[in-house]
Amino acid sequence: MLLPDRNTVDRLLRHYRAQERVVLARPCDLSVRRRFEDTAYTLCVLMGKRNAREAVHAAERYVGRTSPAPRQALEGLPGS
């Protein structure tokens, strides 16, 4: 089985998390949501998973991250 490049997965995972924060801040912006969904789809394909949640968890395990993003990354968002 071919495995994706760890650096690519790590970069895509960081991009996904950053877009996730933007979508939470601007939920009605369709272009932001579309980019987020495209990134989620790419993660699903790379990790061989059917949904974004499974793909993100698989990507985190693959690149060696077992814990969620640090709390500082979430500060400044509504509800945090």
Contacts in CASP RR format, 6 or more apart in sequence:
PFRMAT RR
TARGET T0000
AUTHOR 0000-0000-0000
METHOD contacts of the structure
MODEL  1
MLLPDRNTVDRLLRHYRAQERVVLARPCDLSVRRRFEDTAYTLCVLMGKR
NAREAVHAAERYVGRTSPAPRQALEGLPGS
3 62 0 8 1.000
4 46 0 8 1.000
4 47 0 8 1.000
4 62 0 8 1.000
6 62 0 8 1.000
6 63 0 8 1.000
8 46 0 8 1.000
9 43 0 8 1.000
9 46 0 8 1.000
9 47 0 8 1.000
9 59 0 8 1.000
9 62 0 8 1.000
9 63 0 8 1.000
10 63 0 8 1.000
12 39 0 8 1.000
12 42 0 8 1.000
12 43 0 8 1.000
12 46 0 8 1.000
12 59 0 8 1.000
13 43 0 8 1.000
13 56 0 8 1.000
13 59 0 8 1.000
13 60 0 8 1.000
13 63 0 8 1.000
13 65 0 8 1.000
15 39 0 8 1.000
16 36 0 8 1.000
16 39 0 8 1.000
16 40 0 8 1.000
16 43 0 8 1.000
16 52 0 8 1.000
16 56 0 8 1.000
17 69 0 8 1.000
17 73 0 8 1.000
19 32 0 8 1.000
19 35 0 8 1.000
19 36 0 8 1.000
19 39 0 8 1.000
20 36 0 8 1.000
21 73 0 8 1.000
21 74 0 8 1.000
21 77 0 8 1.000
22 32 0 8 1.000
22 36 0 8 1.000
23 29 0 8 1.000
23 32 0 8 1.000
23 33 0 8 1.000
23 36 0 8 1.000
24 77 0 8 1.000
24 78 0 8 1.000
25 77 0 8 1.000
25 78 0 8 1.000
26 32 0 8 1.000
27 33 0 8 1.000
40 52 0 8 1.000
40 55 0 8 1.000
41 52 0 8 1.000
43 49 0 8 1.000
43 52 0 8 1.000
43 55 0 8 1.000
43 56 0 8 1.000
43 59 0 8 1.000
44 50 0 8 1.000
44 51 0 8 1.000
44 52 0 8 1.000
44 54 0 8 1.000
44 55 0 8 1.000
46 55 0 8 1.000
46 59 0 8 1.000
47 54 0 8 1.000
47 55 0 8 1.000
47 58 0 8 1.000
47 59 0 8 1.000
47 62 0 8 1.000
48 55 0 8 1.000
48 58 0 8 1.000
49 55 0 8 1.000
49 58 0 8 1.000
60 66 0 8 1.000
74 80 0 8 1.000
END
